[in-house]
Amino acid sequence: MPILDRHRRPLRSLRVSVTDRCNLRCEYCMPEDEYVWLPRQDILTFEETSALVDRFLDLGVDQVRLTGGEPLLRRDLARLVAMLAARPRIRDLALTTNGVLLADQAPALKAAGLHRVTVSLDTLRRDQFIQLTRFDALDDVLNGIEAARRVGFASLKIDTVVMRGVNEQEIGDLLEFARGVGAEVRFIEYMDVGGATHWAPEAVVPRRAMLEAVASRFGPVEPVIERSTAPADRYRLSDGTVFGVISSTTGPFCDACDRSRLTADGIWLLCLYAADGVDLRTLLRRGAPADEIRAHIARTWEARTDRGAMDRLHSDRRAPFVPLASLKKNAHLEMHTRGG
């Protein structure tokens, strides 16, 4: 039986960052020129990561997603995948990637036991891709998506952050592309979290507008009725195509949030908007027994009241969550450190 927080939300889903480094500089995540990085000696080894994941499994977690930064920058990531895939208590083992390195690594990841892959793709236009990411790597991402399709992961998803004046005109094209490669696209509202230092309310394209854009091109859109704690509301077109919308800015899912995040250096964050986290690395490296670590995690979750996105929704003067000066002093406030 999973443990419950103060709002009766279970601890079920854990996002595990394996690095804070990234090979792109996406406008909504890493728009600045310089960043503060985590000390290399603080980064967890795969054995340490696996040991901490075990403590979460003891408490009811059964979904693990590997993230970054860009997780495929972590050398020999397939070895960690194999270690986690060997745990039968992990019902869902997934990876989120920008796809740049995926073509080369997809076969090894599948062989190691990875279940699902989500690729971030915000545009199909080369000029727009370069503007958004500062790199000419669109072909690499498309090749990565094709490789993931070819090796046959149980599920392939595409995440698209939609920004007004940037890529909202591509909603239909991205849905069409996803359908063509056998993927489910999820359109995500632009969030004011972490390194989104250029965020502004007028840049947000709300769910309603996204659905209108889809309906204007593909016809009627019907909601998929299902019981799920996943962040996306899912919809179906008349031909059966399913897509999702994550309205975490205008319609947060905090009431059902069962996820938390473990950074690459072992800091446990209970909310994407949390100002600070819980240091599990120090506990682990000083040799704390498994029971002690497990009890610490349980006590912390049971006291959890976080509803960060809902609190932000009702903020009187909404601006980027973290000022740039604060980001430069604390790498843990960055989205690329928190794992998105």
C-alpha positions in Angstrom: 0.0 0.0 0.0 1.6 3.3 -1.1 2.1 5.9 1.6 -0.1 9.1 1.4 0.7 12.7 1.8 -1.5 15.3 3.6 -3.8 15.5 0.5 -4.1 11.7 0.3 -1.9 11.5 -2.7 0.2 8.3 -3.0 3.9 8.2 -3.7 3.9 6.2 -6.9 6.0 8.0 -9.6 9.7 8.9 -9.4 11.6 10.9 -11.9 15.3 10.2 -11.7 17.8 12.7 -13.2 21.1 11.2 -14.1 22.8 14.5 -15.2 22.3 18.2 -15.1 24.1 18.7 -18.4 22.4 19.2 -21.7 23.5 19.4 -25.4 20.7 21.8 -26.3 19.8 25.2 -24.9 16.0 25.3 -25.3 14.4 28.8 -24.9 11.9 27.7 -22.3 14.5 25.8 -20.1 18.0 27.1 -20.6 17.8 30.5 -22.3 20.8 32.1 -20.6 24.5 32.0 -21.7 26.1 30.7 -18.6 25.0 28.2 -15.9 26.2 26.9 -12.6 26.7 23.1 -12.7 26.5 20.5 -10.0 29.9 19.4 -8.6 31.0 16.2 -10.4 31.9 14.5 -7.1 28.3 14.9 -5.9 26.8 13.1 -8.9 25.4 9.7 -7.8 27.0 6.5 -9.2 24.6 4.1 -10.9 24.9 1.9 -7.8 23.9 4.8 -5.5 21.0 5.7 -7.8 19.8 2.1 -7.8 20.1 1.9 -4.0 18.0 5.0 -3.5 15.4 3.8 -6.1 15.1 0.6 -4.0 14.0 2.6 -1.0 11.3 4.3 -3.0 10.1 1.0 -4.3 9.8 -0.2 -0.7 7.3 2.6 -0.2 5.1 1.9 -3.2 6.7 3.6 -6.2 6.2 1.5 -9.3 6.9 4.1 -12.1 10.5 5.3 -12.7 11.4 7.8 -15.4 15.0 8.7 -16.3 15.6 12.3 -17.1 18.4 15.0 -17.2 19.4 17.5 -18.3 19.8 15.2 -21.3 20.1 11.7 -19.9 21.8 10.2 -22.9 24.8 12.3 -22.2 25.5 10.1 -19.1 28.0 7.5 -20.2 26.8 3.9 -20.4 23.2 4.8 -19.4 22.0 1.4 -20.6 23.8 -0.2 -17.6 21.6 1.8 -15.2 18.5 0.8 -17.3 19.5 -2.8 -17.0 19.9 -2.5 -13.2 16.5 -0.9 -12.8 14.8 -3.2 -15.3 15.8 -6.2 -13.2 13.5 -4.9 -10.4 10.1 -6.5 -10.9 8.5 -3.9 -8.7 9.1 -1.3 -11.4 6.0 -1.6 -13.5 6.9 1.3 -15.9 10.4 2.2 -16.7 10.6 5.2 -19.1 13.1 7.8 -20.4 12.6 11.4 -21.5 15.2 12.7 -24.0 15.7 15.5 -26.5 16.5 12.7 -29.0 19.8 14.1 -30.3 21.7 11.0 -29.3 18.9 8.5 -29.4 19.5 6.9 -32.8 22.8 5.4 -31.6 21.6 4.4 -28.2 18.0 3.2 -28.8 18.9 -0.5 -29.5 21.0 -0.8 -26.4 18.4 0.9 -24.2 15.7 -1.5 -25.6 17.9 -4.5 -25.0 18.6 -3.3 -21.5 14.9 -3.4 -20.7 13.6 0.2 -21.1 9.9 0.2 -21.6 9.0 3.6 -23.0 10.6 6.7 -24.5 9.4 10.3 -24.7 11.2 12.6 -27.1 11.0 16.4 -26.8 10.2 18.0 -30.2 8.8 21.5 -30.4 9.1 22.3 -34.1 9.5 20.6 -37.5 11.1 23.7 -39.0 14.8 23.7 -39.1 15.1 27.5 -38.7 12.7 27.5 -35.8 14.6 24.5 -34.2 17.9 26.4 -34.4 16.2 29.5 -32.9 14.7 27.5 -30.1 17.7 25.3 -29.2 20.7 27.2 -30.6 21.8 24.0 -32.4 21.2 22.6 -35.9 20.2 19.1 -34.7 16.7 18.6 -36.0 17.8 15.8 -38.3 19.4 14.0 -35.3 16.2 14.2 -33.4 14.1 12.9 -36.3 16.5 10.1 -36.7 16.3 9.3 -33.0 12.5 9.1 -33.2 12.7 6.8 -36.2 15.2 4.6 -34.3 12.9 4.4 -31.3 10.0 3.4 -33.6 12.1 0.8 -35.3 13.3 -1.0 -32.1 9.8 -1.2 -30.9 9.5 0.3 -27.4 6.2 -0.4 -25.8 5.2 3.3 -26.2 6.7 6.3 -28.0 5.6 9.8 -27.1 6.5 13.2 -28.3 6.4 16.2 -25.9 5.9 19.7 -27.4 6.0 22.9 -25.4 3.7 25.3 -27.1 4.6 29.0 -27.0 2.6 31.9 -28.5 4.4 33.6 -31.3 6.8 30.7 -31.6 5.3 27.4 -32.6 1.6 27.4 -32.0 1.0 27.4 -35.7 2.7 23.9 -35.9 0.2 22.1 -33.6 -1.5 20.4 -36.5 1.8 19.6 -38.2 3.2 18.0 -35.1 0.1 16.0 -34.5 0.2 14.8 -38.1 3.9 13.9 -37.7 3.3 12.0 -34.5 0.5 10.0 -36.1 2.9 9.1 -39.0 5.6 7.7 -36.7 3.2 5.8 -34.4 3.7 8.2 -31.5 1.3 10.1 -29.2 2.1 13.8 -29.0 1.5 15.7 -25.8 1.1 19.5 -26.1 2.4 21.2 -23.0 1.6 24.7 -21.7 4.7 26.9 -21.3 5.5 26.8 -17.6 7.0 29.6 -15.3 9.4 27.2 -13.5 13.1 26.7 -13.1 15.2 28.4 -15.8 12.2 29.8 -17.7 13.6 33.3 -17.1 11.9 34.7 -20.3 8.4 33.4 -19.3 5.5 35.7 -19.5 1.7 35.0 -19.2 1.0 36.2 -22.7 3.4 33.5 -24.1 1.2 30.7 -22.7 -1.1 29.0 -25.2 -3.9 27.5 -23.0 -5.4 24.1 -23.5 -8.6 25.6 -25.0 -6.7 27.3 -27.8 -4.7 24.1 -28.5 -7.9 22.0 -28.8 -9.4 24.7 -31.1 -6.3 24.5 -33.3 -6.6 20.7 -33.5 -10.4 20.8 -34.2 -10.0 23.4 -37.0 -7.7 21.0 -38.9 -8.8 17.5 -38.0 -12.5 17.9 -37.0 -14.3 17.0 -33.8 -12.1 16.2 -30.7 -13.5 13.9 -28.0 -12.0 13.5 -24.5 -10.7 10.0 -23.6 -12.5 8.9 -20.4 -10.0 7.1 -18.2 -8.8 6.9 -14.6 -5.2 8.1 -14.5 -2.8 10.2 -12.5 -0.9 11.0 -15.6 -0.5 14.8 -16.2 -2.0 14.8 -19.7 -5.6 15.0 -20.5 -6.0 12.8 -23.5 -8.3 13.3 -26.6 -9.3 11.3 -29.6 -9.9 12.3 -33.2 -12.6 10.7 -35.3 -10.0 8.4 -36.9 -8.9 7.1 -33.5 -5.7 9.2 -33.2 -5.0 10.0 -29.6 -3.1 13.0 -28.3 -2.6 14.7 -25.0 -2.6 18.2 -23.5 -0.7 19.0 -20.3 -2.3 22.2 -19.0 0.0 22.6 -16.0 -0.1 26.4 -16.1 -3.8 27.1 -16.5 -5.3 23.9 -15.2 -2.8 22.2 -12.8 -3.1 18.6 -11.8 -1.8 19.1 -8.3 -4.7 17.3 -6.6 -3.7 14.0 -8.2 0.1 14.5 -8.3 1.8 11.3 -7.2 5.3 12.2 -8.5 8.5 13.4 -7.1 12.0 14.0 -8.4 15.5 12.8 -7.5 18.3 15.0 -8.8 21.5 13.6 -10.2 23.2 14.5 -6.9 20.7 12.9 -4.7 18.4 15.8 -3.7 14.8 14.7 -3.5 12.2 17.3 -4.6 8.6 16.8 -3.7 7.3 19.4 -6.2 8.6 20.9 -9.5 8.0 24.3 -7.8 9.7 23.4 -4.5 12.2 26.0 -3.2 14.4 23.3 -1.8 14.7 19.5 -1.4 15.8 16.7 0.9 19.4 15.5 0.8 19.4 11.7 0.4 22.9 11.6 -0.9 24.5 12.5 2.4 22.4 9.9 4.2 23.4 7.2 1.7 27.1 8.1 1.6 27.5 8.1 5.4 26.2 4.5 5.4 22.7 5.0 6.8 20.9 1.7 6.9 18.2 1.1 4.3 15.5 1.3 7.1 16.7 4.7 8.1 16.6 6.1 4.6 13.2 4.5 3.9 11.7 5.9 7.1 13.1 9.4 6.3 11.4 9.3 2.9 8.2 8.1 4.4 8.0 10.8 7.0 8.8 13.5 4.5 6.1 12.3 2.0 3.5 11.9 4.7 4.1 15.6 5.7 3.9 16.8 2.1 1.4 19.6 1.3 3.0 20.9 -1.9 0.6 22.2 -4.6 3.0 24.4 -6.4 1.3 24.9 -9.7 -2.0 25.6 -8.1 -0.5 28.2 -5.8 1.1 29.8 -8.9 -2.2 29.8 -10.7 -3.7 32.0 -8.0 -0.7 34.3 -7.6 -1.7 38.0 -7.9 1.5 39.0 -9.8 2.7 36.0 -11.8 6.2 36.3 -13.2 9.1 33.8 -13.7 9.2 31.6 -10.6 12.9 32.1 -9.9 14.8 35.4 -10.5 17.9 35.1 -12.6 20.2 36.2 -9.7 18.9 33.3 -7.6 19.4 30.8 -10.4 23.1 31.7 -10.7 23.6 30.9 -7.0 21.7 27.6 -6.8 21.8 25.0 -9.6 19.1 23.0 -7.9 16.5 25.6 -8.9 17.1 25.0 -12.6 14.6 22.9 -14.6 17.5 21.0 -16.2 18.7 20.0 -12.8 15.2 19.0 -11.6 14.4 16.8 -14.5 11.4 18.6 -15.8 
